[in-house]
């Protein structure tokens, strides 16, 4: 299991921490900053899901008029972690 930290761009959250298991499941998701309750909910709902499935579900979600969102940034973080 590998721990990852991602610095999101264009969102209120300051960092995203998560673990990627050897079978590409995402666990222990933690957002620092941002909308606390919503982001805790996203973390709990996404915990243990396959990385590919999360990328498909979360990619492209926007927050208001912003071009991105915390879920979209999580999808980008997961993509980057899978490349390593």
Buried (B, 14 or more C-beta within 10 A) or exposed (E): EEEBEBEBEEBBBEBBBBBBBEEBBBBBBBBBBBBEEEBBEBBEEBBEBEBEEBBEBBBEBEBEEEEBBBBBBBBBBBBEBBEE
